[in-house]
Amino acid sequence: MRCSDMKEQGLSWIVQYLHEEMIMSIRRLFSDFSLCVVLVAVFSGCTGSPIERETVLYERLKASIDSIKVVNTHEHQQMLKAVNFYTIAGRSYLNWNLEGLDWDLINAGKLDEQWEKCGQSLNYNSATTFYDQLRRGFKLLYGFNDPYFTRENIRLLSADIAENYSRFDQWYGEAFTKAGFDIMLLDQWWNTFNMDIDTRYFALVFRINTLVMAISGAPENIHFASAEFYELAGKNGFSIKTLDDYLSFSDFLLQKHLEHDVVALKNSLAYDRTLYYEYIPYEKAKAVFAIPVGKRSDEQKKMLEDFMFHWIIEKSIEYDLPVQIHTGYGPYTLEDGRPSNLNNLFIRYPKAKFILFHGGYPWTGEFIALGKRFNNVYLDLVWLPQISRERSIQVLDEMLDCVPFNRIFWGGDCHFIEESAGSLEIARDVVARVCAKRIDRGLMTEDTARTVARSIFRDNAIEVFKLREKLKREF
């Protein structure tokens, strides 16, 4: 045996001897064996398995995240009066996969009959995140602790819902606070031009779909409230005959929204057309607009729409309004919603603030890459945790590798407060799990994790949407 080997073996024996002696001393000092085990673990440098460490970290982080007063960057709260469980479930995203909904039965409160028609489908969805979103919302706001919805507990929930909604104003305030919200950014897809909102709960977002789509049509084109656009123009003294007339009234609407403290613009047109907006010069658009509506080709209509969205982006820079854009999942033609379709806009308008929604799912890599490449592109996790909890965990982890965390947001994208509460619960869980894993891997400290979580759920939105200045309230 070499001398060096003998030295190593000798040192090993000494360490083992001292270690055994330390353990024996501890056992002699303490009669309680469980306490002895804990002390041995501490002195031996053992801190538990990775799963145990992550669990402890997760629980601490989750408790901290639960205390954040959340600024929710995207909601569709319609303040509807719920009749029963199915009123809420039928307007939630769960209905996308739910079969057998019968609104005559729902509105009549015939719960057992409705269960017969959709109970099996509801059970088939019980592993989905859309289902879990509702379950978590009812758990938080109603004390619902069952693992699944059943015929019987739906009856009980429906009675509680009816009672709560019979005192709707009081109930909504209680639920809003209990869920942990500070304010929600409100996109009114059902009432595009309404500016009269409840500012106790909401900040105004202007959905610009109609401005983009109505330019290619005429008063008889009712798609996207085009008729309403022209009717509203007439009521406000605008006669739209030329492109300049159209732009003047569009600017008038933008300024009216500014007077009502609008904080962002929203484009959800991926549901109806491609997100690729070609740059069309003003003179070309002016010539196309002069063509009678019935004689415009589909290509010419798209040219006008493309021109209009570019014009809106220029206005967003002038008025310092971020532009939220639906990307990814939702459209029947998924390809229309690919985030990379927007690439030309990010290059052309470096002073604009673009906020991409939904993780770009299923093109999450494109979503992250665009946020990494362009400093004027912000990434919103909105809706992604409900679409897929597991994908959102992967996506957020990768986002934190690639993108400064001051450019990440969260929103709920729901119609009822019960849904919103559930979506927030899932998002809190996702952020806590991702941060716990990163701490355990040595990629961030616990203090940094708390800062990241607070930034995602609150601070970033306050800063980017200028909520203090625009809403003139404390945050």
C-alpha positions in Angstrom: 0.0 0.0 0.0 1.3 3.4 -0.9 2.0 6.0 1.8 -0.7 8.3 0.5 -3.3 5.5 0.5 -2.3 4.6 4.1 -2.8 8.3 5.1 -6.2 8.5 3.4 -7.4 5.2 5.0 -6.1 6.4 8.4 -7.9 9.7 8.1 -11.1 7.8 7.1 -10.8 5.6 10.2 -10.3 8.7 12.5 -13.4 10.5 11.0 -15.5 7.4 11.3 -14.4 6.9 14.9 -15.1 10.6 15.9 -18.4 10.5 14.1 -19.4 7.3 16.0 -18.2 8.8 19.3 -20.2 11.9 18.7 -23.4 9.9 18.1 -22.8 7.8 21.2 -22.3 11.0 23.3 -25.5 12.4 22.0 -27.4 9.2 22.8 -26.0 9.2 26.3 -27.0 12.9 26.8 -30.5 12.5 25.5 -32.9 9.6 26.3 -35.4 10.7 23.7 -34.3 8.8 20.6 -36.3 11.1 18.2 -34.5 14.1 19.5 -31.2 12.3 19.1 -32.0 11.5 15.5 -32.7 15.2 14.8 -29.4 16.3 16.4 -27.4 13.6 14.6 -28.9 14.9 11.4 -27.9 18.4 12.2 -24.4 17.6 13.3 -23.9 15.2 10.3 -24.9 18.0 7.8 -28.0 16.2 6.7 -30.8 18.5 5.5 -33.3 16.0 4.2 -34.2 14.8 0.7 -34.7 17.2 -2.1 -38.4 16.7 -1.9 -38.5 17.4 1.8 -36.4 20.6 1.3 -38.6 21.8 -1.5 -41.7 21.1 0.5 -40.5 23.2 3.4 -39.4 26.0 1.0 -42.7 25.8 -0.9 -44.8 26.1 2.3 -42.8 29.2 3.4 -43.0 30.8 0.0 -46.7 30.0 -0.5 -47.5 31.6 2.9 -45.6 34.7 1.8 -47.3 34.8 -1.7 -50.7 34.4 -0.1 -50.2 37.6 1.7 -49.6 39.7 -1.5 -52.4 42.0 -2.5 -52.7 41.0 -6.1 -52.9 43.4 -9.2 -54.7 41.2 -11.7 -53.7 42.2 -15.2 -56.6 40.7 -17.2 -60.2 39.9 -16.3 -63.7 39.8 -17.9 -65.8 40.2 -14.8 -69.3 40.9 -16.0 -70.9 41.2 -12.5 -73.5 38.7 -13.5 -76.0 37.4 -11.0 -75.3 33.7 -10.6 -78.3 31.4 -10.2 -76.5 28.2 -9.2 -73.3 26.1 -9.7 -74.0 25.5 -13.4 -74.4 29.2 -14.1 -70.7 29.7 -13.1 -69.4 26.4 -14.5 -71.2 27.0 -17.8 -69.5 30.3 -18.3 -66.1 29.2 -17.1 -63.5 27.7 -19.4 -64.5 24.2 -18.1 -67.5 24.5 -20.5 -65.0 24.2 -23.4 -64.7 20.6 -22.6 -68.1 20.0 -20.8 -70.9 18.3 -22.7 -74.6 18.4 -21.9 -75.1 21.9 -20.6 -78.7 23.0 -21.0 -79.3 26.6 -20.2 -83.1 26.2 -19.9 -82.4 23.7 -17.1 -79.7 25.8 -15.6 -81.8 29.0 -15.5 -84.8 27.1 -14.1 -82.6 25.7 -11.3 -83.3 22.1 -12.3 -80.0 20.8 -10.8 -80.7 17.1 -10.8 -81.9 17.1 -14.4 -78.8 19.1 -15.4 -76.6 16.6 -13.6 -78.1 13.7 -15.5 -77.1 15.5 -18.8 -73.6 16.5 -17.9 -72.5 14.8 -14.6 -70.6 12.1 -16.5 -68.8 14.7 -18.6 -68.0 16.7 -15.4 -66.4 13.6 -13.9 -64.3 13.0 -17.0 -62.9 16.5 -16.6 -62.0 16.1 -12.9 -58.3 15.7 -13.6 -58.1 18.9 -15.7 -56.9 22.3 -14.4 -60.1 24.0 -15.6 -62.0 21.7 -13.2 -59.4 22.3 -10.4 -59.7 26.1 -10.9 -63.4 26.0 -10.0 -62.8 23.5 -7.1 -60.2 25.8 -5.6 -62.3 28.9 -6.0 -65.2 27.3 -4.2 -62.8 26.0 -1.5 -61.4 29.4 -0.8 -64.7 31.4 -0.9 -67.2 28.8 0.2 -65.3 26.4 2.4 -65.8 23.6 -0.1 -63.5 20.8 0.8 -64.7 17.9 -1.3 -62.2 16.5 -3.8 -64.9 16.4 -6.6 -68.2 17.9 -7.6 -71.1 15.5 -7.1 -74.8 15.7 -7.6 -75.3 16.2 -3.8 -72.6 18.8 -3.1 -73.6 20.8 -6.2 -77.1 21.2 -4.6 -75.4 22.5 -1.4 -73.1 24.8 -3.4 -76.0 26.1 -5.4 -77.9 27.1 -2.3 -74.9 29.0 -1.0 -74.4 30.7 -4.4 -78.0 31.8 -4.5 -77.8 33.2 -1.0 -74.5 35.1 -1.7 -75.7 36.5 -5.0 -79.0 37.7 -3.4 -76.8 40.3 -1.7 -74.4 40.6 -4.6 -72.7 44.0 -3.9 -71.8 43.0 -0.4 -70.8 39.5 -1.5 -68.6 40.6 -4.3 -66.6 42.9 -2.1 -66.2 40.2 0.5 -65.1 37.7 -2.1 -62.7 40.1 -3.8 -61.0 40.9 -0.5 -60.9 37.2 0.6 -59.3 36.1 -2.6 -56.6 38.6 -2.1 -57.1 41.1 -5.0 -56.2 44.8 -4.9 -57.4 45.7 -8.4 -58.2 44.0 -11.7 -57.7 45.3 -15.3 -61.0 44.9 -17.0 -61.5 43.9 -20.6 -65.2 44.3 -21.5 -65.5 42.2 -24.7 -69.3 42.3 -24.4 -69.5 46.1 -24.1 -66.5 47.5 -26.1 -67.1 51.2 -25.6 -68.3 51.3 -22.0 -66.2 53.4 -19.8 -68.4 53.4 -16.7 -66.9 50.8 -14.5 -66.7 50.2 -10.7 -63.3 51.7 -9.9 -63.3 50.1 -6.4 -62.4 46.9 -8.2 -61.4 47.6 -11.8 -59.1 49.6 -14.0 -60.2 50.3 -17.6 -58.7 48.5 -20.6 -59.8 49.5 -24.1 -60.4 46.4 -26.4 -59.4 47.7 -29.8 -60.8 44.8 -31.9 -63.6 46.9 -33.3 -61.3 49.7 -34.4 -59.2 47.3 -36.3 -62.1 45.3 -37.9 -64.7 48.0 -38.6 -62.3 49.8 -41.0 -62.6 47.0 -43.6 -66.4 46.9 -43.4 -69.3 49.4 -43.3 -72.3 50.2 -41.1 -74.0 47.0 -42.2 -71.0 44.9 -41.1 -72.1 44.0 -37.5 -69.0 41.8 -36.9 -67.1 43.1 -33.8 -69.7 45.8 -33.2 -68.8 47.6 -36.5 -72.3 48.9 -36.7 -72.1 50.3 -33.2 -68.8 52.0 -34.2 -70.4 53.9 -37.0 -73.6 54.6 -35.0 -71.5 56.0 -32.2 -69.5 58.1 -34.6 -72.8 59.7 -35.8 -73.9 60.4 -32.3 -70.7 62.2 -31.6 -70.9 64.4 -34.8 -68.5 62.4 -37.0 -69.4 61.5 -40.6 -67.0 58.8 -41.8 -66.4 59.0 -45.5 -62.7 59.0 -45.8 -59.8 57.3 -44.0 -59.0 60.6 -42.2 -62.6 60.7 -40.9 -62.2 57.1 -39.6 -58.9 57.9 -37.9 -60.2 61.1 -36.4 -63.1 59.3 -34.7 -60.8 56.4 -33.6 -58.5 59.0 -32.0 -61.6 60.6 -30.4 -62.4 57.3 -28.8 -58.9 56.8 -27.5 -58.9 60.2 -25.9 -62.3 59.6 -24.3 -60.8 56.4 -22.7 -57.8 58.4 -21.5 -60.2 60.8 -19.8 -61.5 57.7 -18.0 -58.1 56.6 -16.9 -57.6 53.8 -19.3 -54.4 51.8 -18.4 -53.9 49.6 -21.5 -55.2 48.6 -24.9 -56.1 45.0 -25.7 -56.0 43.0 -29.0 -57.7 39.6 -29.0 -58.0 39.3 -32.8 -56.1 36.0 -33.0 -59.5 34.4 -32.4 -60.6 35.7 -35.9 -57.5 36.4 -38.0 -53.8 36.0 -38.1 -51.5 38.0 -35.8 -49.3 38.9 -38.7 -49.9 42.6 -39.4 -48.1 43.8 -42.5 -47.0 47.4 -42.6 -49.2 49.3 -45.0 -48.2 53.0 -45.9 -50.9 55.6 -45.2 -51.3 56.6 -48.9 -51.9 53.0 -49.9 -54.5 52.5 -47.1 -56.2 55.8 -48.1 -56.6 54.6 -51.7 -58.0 51.2 -50.6 -60.4 52.9 -48.1 -61.8 54.9 -51.1 -62.8 51.7 -52.8 -66.6 51.0 -52.2 -67.0 48.4 -49.5 -68.7 45.8 -51.7 -65.8 45.9 -54.2 -63.0 45.4 -51.7 -61.2 42.1 -52.0 -60.3 40.0 -48.9 -56.7 41.0 -49.4 -57.6 44.7 -49.5 -59.7 44.3 -46.3 -56.8 42.7 -44.6 -54.6 45.6 -45.7 -56.9 48.1 -44.0 -57.0 46.0 -40.8 -53.2 45.7 -40.8 -52.8 49.5 -41.4 -55.2 50.2 -38.5 -53.3 48.1 -36.0 -50.1 49.7 -36.9 -51.8 53.1 -36.4 -53.1 52.0 -33.0 -49.5 51.0 -32.0 -48.3 54.4 -32.9 -51.0 56.0 -30.8 -50.1 53.7 -27.9 -46.6 55.2 -28.0 -48.0 58.7 -28.1 -50.4 58.1 -25.2 -48.1 55.8 -23.3 -50.5 52.8 -23.2 -49.2 49.2 -23.1 -50.7 46.9 -25.7 -51.9 43.5 -24.5 -52.1 40.8 -27.2 -53.8 37.4 -27.0 -51.3 34.8 -28.3 -51.5 31.0 -28.6 -54.4 28.8 -27.5 -58.0 29.7 -28.2 -58.6 30.2 -31.9 -59.9 27.3 -34.0 -57.0 28.0 -36.4 -54.2 27.7 -33.8 -51.6 28.9 -36.3 -53.2 32.4 -36.3 -52.1 32.9 -32.7 -48.4 32.0 -33.0 -46.4 34.7 -31.1 -43.8 34.8 -33.8 -46.4 36.3 -36.2 -45.8 39.6 -34.2 -42.1 39.7 -34.7 -42.2 42.5 -37.3 -44.1 44.8 -34.8 -41.5 44.4 -32.1 -38.7 45.5 -34.5 -40.6 48.4 -36.0 -41.9 49.9 -32.8 -39.1 49.7 -30.1 -40.8 52.4 -28.1 -44.1 50.5 -27.8 -44.8 48.2 -24.8 -46.2 44.9 -26.0 -47.6 42.4 -23.5 -48.0 38.9 -24.8 -50.7 36.7 -23.2 -51.2 33.1 -22.2 -47.6 31.8 -22.5 -48.2 31.6 -26.3 -49.3 28.1 -25.5 -48.6 25.7 -27.2 -45.7 27.9 -28.6 -44.3 28.6 -25.3 -40.7 28.6 -26.6 -41.5 31.4 -29.1 -43.3 33.4 -26.3 -40.2 33.2 -24.1 -37.7 33.8 -27.0 -39.5 37.0 -28.0 -39.4 38.3 -24.4 -35.7 37.5 -24.2 -34.9 39.2 -27.5 -36.9 42.4 -27.2 -36.8 44.6 -24.1 -40.2 46.1 -25.1 -41.9 42.7 -25.0 -43.5 41.7 -21.6 -44.7 38.3 -20.8 -48.0 37.6 -19.0 -48.8 34.2 -17.6 -52.5 35.0 -17.7 -54.6 31.9 -18.2 -51.7 29.6 -18.7 -51.9 28.0 -15.2 -55.5 27.1 -15.9 -54.8 25.7 -19.4 -52.0 23.5 -18.0 -50.6 23.7 -14.5 -47.6 21.5 -15.4 -46.7 23.4 -18.6 -46.9 26.7 -16.7 -44.4 25.4 -14.1 -42.0 24.5 -16.9 -42.6 27.8 -18.7 -42.1 30.1 -15.6 -38.9 28.2 -14.7 -37.6 28.8 -18.3 -38.8 32.4 -18.3 -36.8 33.1 -15.1 -33.7 31.7 -16.9 -34.3 34.0 -19.9 -36.2 37.2 -19.1 -35.8 39.8 -16.3 -38.5 39.2 -13.8 -39.7 42.8 -13.9 -41.3 42.0 -17.3 -43.5 39.2 -16.1 -47.2 39.5 -15.0 -50.1 37.4 -14.0 -53.9 37.7 -14.8 -56.9 35.5 -14.2 -59.0 35.9 -17.4 -62.4 35.0 -15.9 -66.0 36.0 -15.7 -66.9 35.2 -12.1 -65.1 36.0 -8.9 -65.2 32.3 -8.0 -63.2 31.5 -11.1 -60.8 34.3 -10.5 -60.1 33.2 -6.9 -59.4 29.6 -8.2 -57.2 30.8 -11.0 -55.2 32.9 -8.5 -54.8 29.9 -6.2 -53.3 27.8 -9.0 -51.0 30.6 -10.0 -49.8 31.1 -6.4 -49.1 27.4 -6.3 -47.1 27.5 -9.6 -45.0 30.4 -8.6 -44.2 28.9 -5.2 -43.2 25.6 -6.7 -41.0 27.1 -9.3 -39.2 29.3 -6.8 -38.8 26.5 -4.3 -37.2 24.3 -6.9 -34.9 27.2 -8.0 -33.8 27.9 -4.5 -33.0 24.2 -3.9 -31.0 24.1 -7.1 -29.0 27.1 -5.9 -30.4 29.4 -8.7 -31.9 32.0 -6.3 -32.1 32.9 -2.7 -35.3 32.8 -0.7 -35.3 36.6 -0.4 -35.0 36.9 -4.2 -37.8 34.4 -4.6 -40.1 36.6 -2.5 -39.1 39.6 -4.6 -39.9 37.7 -7.8 -43.3 36.6 -6.6 -44.2 40.1 -5.4 -43.1 41.5 -8.8 -45.2 39.0 -10.8 -48.3 39.4 -8.7 -48.2 43.1 -7.9 -45.2 45.5 -8.4 -44.6 45.0 -12.2 -48.2 45.8 -13.1 -48.2 48.9 -10.9 -45.1 50.1 -12.6 -45.8 49.3 -16.3 -49.5 50.3 -16.3 -48.6 53.4 -14.2 -51.5 52.6 -11.8 -50.5 55.1 -9.1 -50.5 58.0 -11.5 -53.5 57.0 -13.7 -55.8 55.8 -10.9 -54.5 58.4 -8.4 -54.7 55.9 -5.5 -52.2 54.3 -3.1 -50.7 50.9 -3.9 
